[in-house]
């Protein structure tokens, strides 16, 4: 896979995450069963056409049999991917929360994004919708009658 990055950053992939929030509503992550086996980090430098080598991230999914992978309760998330960087002295993070999808044999075959969050200088902002999207996609004939 080839990726481009405009800044030095790290991509953190975490499985089986329980999230708590501090007094500013900023999430802090706790890992079940442990951080060592269920967190992997890819460091990227600024530049174009960077190759991500297959196997660079390799979780042993068989060790997750006792964990819930297809549901989230608002605090527990089966997978969280965050991109963390600093731009002009401002710390930023883009965080995506996922549940796994399963095939007919009950084996994970993909992931579905269920929530996104941006943190800028310690302030969280949840991405819920795109302003104006509803008006832009509205059919003019809906008003006709």
N, C-alpha and C positions, 0 to 999 in steps of 0.2 A: 504494500500500500504506500502511496506517495502522499505526503502532506506538506502544506505550506504554513509558515508561522511568521508573523510580522514582528514578534517579540520573543525573547527567551521565556520559556514557560515550562511548567510540568503538568502532565496529565496524570491524575491519580484515579485509579480504578479500585473501588472497594466493594466487597460483597458482604451481605448480612450486616447492614448498618442500622443501629438505633440512634436516632437523632434527639438531642436535647437542645434547648435554646437558652441563651443567656439573657440578661436583663434588657439588651438591645434587640432581642429577637434574632440574633445571629446564631446559626446552627453550630453545634459541636458534635462530632461523631464518635460513637462508641461501637466497637466491633465485636461481633459474636460469631464464632467462639473466640477468635483472637486476631489481633492486627497483623501479626507476622505472616500468617498463611493466607490472609484474605485482603491484603492491600498490596497493589503493585503500582509503581510510578515509572513513567516515561518522561525523560527530560528532553526538551526540544530547544534548539537554538533558533535565533531568527534566521530565516532563509527559506528558499523555495526548493521544491523537489526533494524533500527529505524522505528517505526510505524507512518505513517501519517494517522490520524483518518479521516474517511469520514466526510465531512462537515467542515473540518478545514479551507478550503477556500470556501466561499459561496458568490458569486456575485448575485445580483438581476438583472438577465438578462432582465426582463420585463421593468426595468427603462432605458434600452438602446435603446428603440424604435426609438428615434430621431437621433441616432448615426449611422454612416456608419460602419458596422461590416465586410463586405466582401471585402473592397477595401483599398488600401494604396496609398498615393500620393508621397511617398518618405520622407515625414515629419510626416504624420499622420499614426499611426498604431493602429488597433483595440485592440491588446494585446501585451504586452512586458513582458517577464519573464527574470529576471536577477538573477544570483548567484553571491554573493559578499563575498569576503573573503580576508584575509591577510596571506601571507606565507613568513616567514623569513623577516618580515618587509616590504614586497612589497604588495601594495594594488592591487587586481585583481578583474575583473568582467567578467563574460561570459553572454552575452545578446542575447536573441533570440526574433525575431519579428514575429508576426503572424497575419493572417487574419482568420476569421471564415468561415467555410463551412456551407451550409444550406441544409436541407432536402427538399423533394418535397412540403412541406407545408410552406416553407420559414422560418423555425425555425432553429437556430444554432444547429448543430449536431457534430461539431468537429472544429479543427483548423489546419491550414497549415502554416508551417514555411516558411517565405519568405526572411529572412536575419539573419545572425549571426555576432556578433562582440565580440572581446576579448579586454579588456582594461588591460594593465599591466603598473603599475606605472604612470598612467595618459596618456599613449599613446594608441590610438585605432588601432586595426587591424581587418579589415573585413575579414571574412572567405568566400572565393569565390570558391575555388576548392582545391582538394587534389593533391599536386604535384606528378606527375607520374601516376595518375589514368588513364589518357587517354591511355598511353602506355601499362599499365597493362591490360586494357580491350580490347585492339585492337586485332582484329582477324588477325592472320598471313596471311590468304588467301587474305586479303585486299591489300597486297603488290604484289600479284602474277600477277596482270594483267593489 
